[in-house]
Amino acid sequence: MKIIKHFFMLALAGLAFAACSNEDPIYDGRESENPNANAPDAYTAFAINIPNVPRAKAMTRASDPGTPEEYAVNTLHVFIYDAESPYTPTLAEFSVADGSLSLRPGSTSIWETNRAIKTKKADKYIFAGVNLPPMIIDAIKSQGFGAFNFHEFSLPILQATGPEGFVMFNAAYPPRTMADQLYPTEEEAQNPGAQLSIPVDRISVKASVAKGPEFVVNGGGTMTDLTYGWRNINQAFYFVQKMENGIIKDHNWSSYSPWDFNPGDDHLPVNESGAPIDMFSYAMENAFDFVPNVTLTDEATYLSISGYFRPDQVIRIRPQASRAYPSSGSDFEIIDNPNPERTTFYIVRTDDGVANYFADASVAETFAQLCNQGADGMPELSEPYDINRNRYDEGRCYYHLFVNGEANTPQAPYNIYRNQYYKVNLNSIQAPGNPDENFDKGKPIQPNAWLSVEIEVREWELIEENHDL
């Protein structure tokens, strides 16, 4: 598989705050506040790598180049801060549209800027942002260096993956760039091999779902119009991924709030086996403190898969029943389902694990009542029956898929991380699933029911899973 690399070759000389420049400062201040104002000028250049090289996290990875939209480059912002207080800032902006950012002639992967930036010789922290929307740029201008010190920011997923390009930031918190790593002249800074390299990651997470080569529907019926998508999408994130005590954490690790989440949807069609995949669902990183049998599904971002199920057969009351009201198992019979697809049906799940299908609500309630009473010839049903919780409107059924369940340090189970691609293969579905898309809200996260998985991880990163639903 071809891997596409991008480099932004920047002659960088991040200007001291009050030195002459056409760039706007990140915040207002006075030159006297900058202890490096009288330091000599210095220069550096660096390369920015669009994510493609595997970086060790939780699982073995291969590479996935992504789509042209996912690795497109439109703008580049460079944020430079003195490493010591008052963290004097510089902002440099480059774009393809105005010609200040362009591909090197003859190259498909190296991006060059048309101007250099100058700074004062002092230790620095350097951050890079690709395809940043105005609201992020404004926030960084307002907050300065603190914006990159794990200050949470809220961004809808559509803006992180919008037509302006996929938002990217440093793949890890940058090390301190020492003053002696800077060059005294612009020419030296631009020499081959002199650049400082800064890898960047997309801040978003990607998923696709496809039927496996031997996909089957279990449960006695047919499933049509399968769709999928990320649900319960986190919106509060850090510009740079946070690593603390050897674990990746974000704002939700210790500060979960339902207001930080968007419901998401599951409208994308599940792909046929072997067909090219050109539509994907996107979410934001969600790294929360998972505690088995305690952490609620409300804190997780998961894939919802839904479809329309039509049972092949249903149970009805025998027309020739001798009694006006059924009283035993002999008063019921199984018939071929007379209804078309997308017709409401009902189920009674008895204690033996069997899902009994009904086309008529009153028949389902009668059947369940006799089961509860232990009537002759009826299966056992120990729980009270609620028809509203067992009605499948138009045959719609839902499954929730919690990915990354086997994650290990520095990841945590069921967390999803920036720049990961979860490629899900459905091997089978155990119908009828759940009748309500919020069936597990307020309940602890459980291992996936009615599904099995295989996982392959690639660099976008791609995490491929096979599931039986």
C-alpha positions, 0 to 999 in steps of 0.5 A, a space after each residue: 500500500 502506498 504511503 503518502 508523506 507530507 513535509 512543510 519546509 519552513 525557514 522559521 525564525 520566530 520573531 521576538 515579540 516587539 521585533 519588526 514583522 508583518 505577523 500579528 502578535 498572539 497577544 499584546 505586550 511590551 518589549 520590556 517584558 521580553 528578557 530576550 529582546 536584546 538577544 541576537 537574532 537566530 533562525 531555524 527551519 523545520 519539517 512537519 510530517 502528516 501522520 503516516 509513520 507507525 508510532 508505538 501505542 497499544 497494538 501492532 499497526 500497518 499503514 493506511 494513507 487515507 483519502 485525499 480529503 484527509 491528508 489535504 493541506 490548506 493552511 499552516 500556523 506555527 506558534 513559537 513561545 520562549 521557554 521561560 516566562 513571559 513566554 513571548 509568542 510569535 504566530 506565523 501563517 502560511 496558506 496554499 491559497 495566497 501562495 505562501 505554502 506550496 508543493 516543492 516543484 517535482 514533489 508530491 509530498 514536500 511543502 515549502 513556505 515562501 518566506 522565513 521567520 526570525 526570532 531571538 536566540 533563546 530556548 523555545 517551544 514550537 507548535 504547529 497546526 494544520 487546517 485550523 478553523 478561525 475559532 481555534 486560532 482566536 483561542 490560541 491568540 487569546 490564551 497564549 502558551 497556556 492554550 497548549 498546556 492542556 486547556 480544554 477546547 470545544 470543537 464540533 467534529 464537523 469543524 475538525 473534519 470540514 471542507 477546510 481540511 482535517 485539523 492537525 496538531 503536534 503528535 506529542 508535546 514538543 521537547 524544548 528547542 534549545 537556543 543552540 539548535 537555532 542558526 545565526 543566519 537564515 541561509 544556514 537554517 535552510 540548509 538540507 538536514 538543518 530542519 527540526 522535524 515536527 510530526 502532526 496528528 489529526 485530532 479526529 478518529 475515523 471508522 468504517 463498517 463493512 460486511 465480512 466475506 461470509 456475513 450472515 444474519 442469525 435469528 430467523 429473518 432478514 436484515 436490510 439497510 444496515 447503517 452505522 456511525 459514531 455516537 456520543 461524540 466528545 467535543 472537549 479536547 486538548 490541542 496536543 495529546 496529554 500523556 500522564 503517568 504513562 497513560 493517555 488522558 484527555 479532559 474527560 478522564 477526571 472531568 466528565 460532563 454530558 454537555 461535552 458530548 454530541 449525540 452523533 448519528 448512524 446514517 452511513 450505509 454499511 459497506 458490502 464485502 470487498 467493495 471500496 470504502 469511500 465514506 467514513 464516520 468521524 469522532 473526536 478523541 475520548 480518553 476516559 478512566 475506564 473502570 470495569 462494571 462501573 464506568 457508564 456507556 454515557 462516558 464512551 464514544 461508540 459505534 452504533 449499527 442499526 438495520 431493519 429486521 423482518 422475522 421469517 415467522 411469527 407466533 399467533 393464536 390458533 384460529 381454531 382454538 377451542 377457548 375464547 381466550 388462550 390458556 396454554 401453549 397448544 393455543 398458539 402456533 407459528 406461521 410464516 410472517 405475512 408482513 413486508 419489510 419495515 413492519 413493526 413487530 414484537 418479541 418476548 424473550 423467554 428465560 431459555 434465551 429464545 426470542 419469540 416474534 409476534 406481529 400483533 401486540 396483544 398476542 405478544 402480551 397474552 403469550 408473555 402473561 401465560 409464560 409469567 403464570 407458568 401455564 401448561 406448555 409455555 416457556 418460563 418467563 421470570 421477569 415482568 413483561 413491558 410491551 413498550 420495551 419489546 416493540 421494534 418500530 418498523 423493524 428497526 433494531 440497534 447494536 452498540 459496538 465498543 471498540 478498542 476493548 483490549 487496549 493496554 498501556 498507554 491506552 485504556 480499554 474502550 478509549 478512542 484516540 486521535 488519528 486512529 482508524 477503526 475498520 470494522 468487519 461484520 461477520 454475523 449479526 444476531 437478530 433482533 438486537 435492541 429496539 431503542 437506540 438508547 438501550 444502554 444509557 446509564 448502564 455500565 459498559 459491557 463487552 460487546 453482546 451479539 458480536 465478535 471482533 478481529 482487530 487490525 491496526 494501521 497508521 491513520 491509524 487503522 484498527 480493523 475489527 470483525 464483529 458478530 452482532 
